[in-house]
Amino acid sequence: MPEGPSIVILKEELAPFIGKKVTAVSGNAKIALERMEKKKITGIKSWGKHLLICFPGFAVRIHFLLFGTYRINETKASPPRLHLQFSKGEINFYACSVIIIDEPLDERYDWSRDIMNDAWDAKKAMASLNEIPQTLVCDALLDQDIFAGAGNIIKNEVLFRIKVHPASKVGKLPLKQKKDLIKEAVKYSFEFLEWKKAYVLKKHWKVHTKKTCPRCHIPLIKEYLGKTNRRTFFCENCQVLYK
């Protein structure tokens, strides 16, 4: 599942289509595809893991789920969920969720919850963390209502950076660790963005998919933790368990 930084990259890649008219639309998405035909794209936005293609009066939301992909000016062998044709160029989305949003996006989305957005509000994130003291920190970081855009890579790497065990309860974290959690979630996301653009993201992973702790030089633990049951890599020696 693409994380927030990858969606920001896609948003930038699609920017040349802003102002362009859709000449033909097709796909197996169960939406009113004809609404996009002959309409101009007025903007491309992102919120967390959501890509938002804006048209006059409505927007199309793309969520890539676990296995979604896209192609710009090329195709795959599999049928697209959504195909947008232009006089010059095309966009194809595969194996993703596609819905139409009729309400204004400012009413649907709280931009201050998006870790990649200029409107990000760290105070709101702290207030939300204080409301879920029994939640495991590994689940809290993946909560899109708090950290929109954070995914499993960000979760594993941020918790290693701040030396917090993923099974720690949010309410047991010292204030410093909660502040560090919020700060590093944003900091790492923007580093992720730059590394991804430079095709060196994996070279910077410290624990995600790794076998040895780079600090302690002992085997890392791999478990599926929390309500989210996502793959988690951590060091039992240097990541403190707060419970």
Wavefront OBJ file of the C-alpha trace (Angstrom):
o trace
v 0.000 0.000 0.000
v 1.566 3.329 -1.038
v 2.232 5.638 1.886
v 1.681 9.381 1.943
v 5.031 10.354 0.365
v 4.392 8.071 -2.621
v 0.984 9.686 -3.161
v 2.629 13.123 -3.100
v 5.009 11.942 -5.824
v 2.061 10.713 -7.903
v 0.298 14.052 -7.380
v 3.376 15.802 -8.785
v 3.581 13.390 -11.720
v -0.046 14.095 -12.635
v 0.280 17.897 -12.412
v 0.753 18.273 -16.209
v -2.815 17.000 -16.696
v -4.334 19.912 -14.754
v -6.399 21.987 -17.165
v -6.583 19.118 -19.676
v -9.920 17.752 -20.924
v -10.790 14.069 -20.609
v -11.629 12.944 -24.138
v -12.629 9.392 -23.175
v -13.094 7.439 -19.958
v -13.463 3.723 -19.282
v -12.717 1.070 -16.682
v -14.429 -1.434 -14.399
v -14.916 0.946 -11.465
v -18.557 0.899 -10.366
v -19.082 4.638 -10.629
v -20.681 7.001 -13.154
v -17.684 7.112 -15.467
v -19.492 9.357 -17.954
v -19.370 12.231 -15.480
v -15.673 12.704 -16.261
v -15.998 12.687 -20.033
v -15.406 16.063 -21.707
v -14.571 17.565 -18.287
v -11.343 19.370 -17.472
v -9.196 18.393 -14.490
v -9.114 21.447 -12.244
v -6.628 20.156 -9.695
v -4.753 17.190 -8.264
v -4.641 16.901 -4.478
v -3.667 14.333 -1.893
v -4.745 13.584 1.642
v -2.815 10.868 3.377
v -3.060 7.799 1.144
v -5.859 9.306 -0.983
v -5.247 10.755 -4.432
v -7.898 13.314 -5.391
v -8.553 14.232 -9.020
v -10.669 17.378 -9.070
v -13.294 18.212 -11.710
v -15.838 21.056 -11.740
v -18.293 20.241 -8.941
v -16.857 16.880 -7.890
v -13.678 14.884 -7.291
v -12.556 11.327 -7.929
v -10.820 9.626 -5.016
v -8.266 6.914 -5.711
v -7.139 4.627 -2.888
v -4.581 2.009 -3.875
v -5.466 -0.469 -1.104
v -2.848 -3.255 -0.874
v -2.065 -3.956 -4.511
v -3.137 -0.904 -6.518
v -0.883 0.495 -9.232
v -0.947 3.167 -11.926
v 0.562 3.911 -15.307
v 0.979 7.294 -16.970
v 1.043 7.299 -20.774
v 1.300 3.522 -20.838
v -0.808 0.482 -19.957
v -0.656 -2.915 -18.243
v -2.045 -6.199 -19.539
v -4.746 -6.238 -16.864
v -7.968 -4.203 -17.285
v -7.850 -0.778 -15.624
v -10.154 0.221 -12.817
v -10.126 3.698 -14.354
v -8.744 4.895 -17.693
v -8.625 8.608 -18.499
v -7.761 9.526 -22.066
v -6.628 12.979 -23.167
v -5.789 14.443 -26.560
v -2.180 13.903 -25.564
v -1.592 11.230 -22.963
v -3.512 8.919 -20.667
v -3.751 7.873 -17.005
v -4.540 4.307 -15.925
v -5.315 3.028 -12.431
v -5.385 -0.677 -11.532
v -6.646 -2.799 -8.608
v -7.628 0.254 -6.568
v -10.714 1.784 -4.990
v -12.359 4.549 -7.038
v -15.223 6.681 -5.750
v -16.764 10.021 -6.650
v -16.951 12.731 -3.986
v -19.634 15.351 -4.575
v -19.207 17.374 -1.410
v -16.487 20.062 -1.198
v -13.169 18.462 -0.259
v -12.684 20.949 2.570
v -15.807 19.461 4.161
v -14.682 15.871 3.655
v -11.027 16.208 4.664
v -9.229 17.716 7.638
v -6.006 18.826 5.978
v -4.394 19.434 9.358
v -4.293 15.657 9.889
v -2.157 15.009 6.804
v 1.494 14.609 7.781
v 2.599 15.837 4.326
v 0.334 18.881 4.213
v 1.362 22.458 5.017
v -1.703 22.646 7.268
v -0.462 19.783 9.511
v -1.215 20.528 13.172
v 1.037 18.819 15.712
v -1.135 20.049 18.603
v -4.153 18.237 17.179
v -2.092 15.067 16.885
v -1.032 15.347 20.521
v -4.627 15.908 21.653
v -5.730 12.823 19.718
v -2.979 10.693 21.248
v -4.045 11.799 24.711
v -7.551 10.499 23.961
v -6.375 6.918 23.284
v -4.159 5.950 26.249
v -4.821 2.191 25.914
v -3.936 2.043 22.210
v -0.658 0.443 21.216
v 1.699 2.965 19.670
v 2.077 0.762 16.562
v -1.671 1.136 15.968
v -1.697 4.842 16.798
v 0.891 5.627 14.128
v -1.232 3.858 11.516
v -4.416 5.678 12.555
v -5.248 7.803 9.510
v -7.435 10.107 11.601
v -4.276 11.125 13.485
v -1.376 10.546 11.087
v -2.928 10.557 7.606
v -0.359 9.171 5.199
v 1.668 7.144 7.692
v 2.112 3.517 6.708
v 4.018 0.479 7.848
v 7.455 1.638 6.732
v 7.032 4.975 8.495
v 5.720 3.183 11.593
v 8.683 0.827 11.895
v 11.349 3.398 11.134
v 9.939 6.155 13.355
v 9.560 3.881 16.380
v 13.143 2.713 15.947
v 14.355 6.305 15.703
v 12.675 7.351 18.938
v 13.615 4.076 20.711
v 10.038 3.081 21.539
v 8.836 -0.528 21.495
v 5.827 -0.883 19.149
v 3.757 -2.668 21.800
v 3.988 0.310 24.179
v 0.702 1.882 25.218
v 0.242 5.484 24.132
v -0.848 6.551 27.616
v 2.362 5.199 29.140
v 4.700 7.143 26.875
v 6.573 9.994 28.565
v 5.733 13.414 27.131
v 9.104 13.611 25.393
v 8.487 10.350 23.537
v 5.041 11.504 22.428
v 6.497 14.754 21.129
v 9.268 12.832 19.388
v 6.701 10.467 17.863
v 4.821 13.362 16.289
v 7.938 15.228 15.175
v 9.662 12.218 13.662
v 6.530 10.983 11.879
v 6.591 14.195 9.842
v 10.378 14.458 9.541
v 10.769 10.882 8.345
v 7.901 11.270 5.861
v 9.631 14.133 4.082
v 12.930 12.244 4.098
v 11.026 9.256 2.668
v 9.771 11.570 -0.090
v 13.263 12.710 -1.078
v 14.747 9.202 -0.886
v 11.889 7.802 -2.964
v 12.416 10.443 -5.647
v 16.118 9.566 -5.722
v 15.343 5.800 -5.872
v 17.337 5.161 -2.678
v 14.553 4.641 -0.126
v 15.437 1.041 0.780
v 19.079 1.981 1.340
v 17.963 4.160 4.251
v 15.840 1.561 6.050
v 17.248 0.810 9.488
v 14.828 -1.903 10.630
v 12.048 -2.359 8.067
v 12.571 -5.853 6.563
v 15.999 -6.007 8.242
v 17.376 -8.827 10.404
v 19.970 -7.082 12.617
v 19.683 -3.999 14.816
v 22.151 -1.370 13.544
v 22.537 0.014 17.078
v 22.867 -3.154 19.136
v 24.067 -5.591 16.479
v 21.672 -8.278 17.675
v 18.786 -9.953 15.822
v 15.704 -7.823 15.272
v 12.269 -9.169 16.150
v 9.614 -9.561 13.474
v 6.021 -9.822 14.706
v 2.501 -8.955 13.589
v 1.324 -6.601 16.308
v -1.747 -4.647 17.367
v -5.259 -4.454 16.003
v -3.803 -3.573 12.620
v -1.783 -6.831 12.690
v 0.854 -5.330 10.420
v 4.377 -6.625 9.990
v 6.551 -4.999 12.626
v 10.336 -4.975 12.973
v 11.932 -3.821 16.224
v 14.788 -4.308 18.689
v 13.898 -5.589 22.141
v 17.105 -4.165 23.567
v 17.115 -0.502 22.548
v 13.392 0.138 21.992
v 11.816 0.676 25.403
v 8.513 -1.023 26.220
v 6.202 1.364 28.089
v 3.279 -0.558 29.612
l 1 2 3 4 5 6 7 8 9 10 11 12 13 14 15 16 17 18 19 20 21 22 23 24 25 26 27 28 29 30 31 32 33 34 35 36 37 38 39 40 41 42 43 44 45 46 47 48 49 50 51 52 53 54 55 56 57 58 59 60 61 62 63 64 65 66 67 68 69 70 71 72 73 74 75 76 77 78 79 80 81 82 83 84 85 86 87 88 89 90 91 92 93 94 95 96 97 98 99 100 101 102 103 104 105 106 107 108 109 110 111 112 113 114 115 116 117 118 119 120 121 122 123 124 125 126 127 128 129 130 131 132 133 134 135 136 137 138 139 140 141 142 143 144 145 146 147 148 149 150 151 152 153 154 155 156 157 158 159 160 161 162 163 164 165 166 167 168 169 170 171 172 173 174 175 176 177 178 179 180 181 182 183 184 185 186 187 188 189 190 191 192 193 194 195 196 197 198 199 200 201 202 203 204 205 206 207 208 209 210 211 212 213 214 215 216 217 218 219 220 221 222 223 224 225 226 227 228 229 230 231 232 233 234 235 236 237 238 239 240 241 242 243
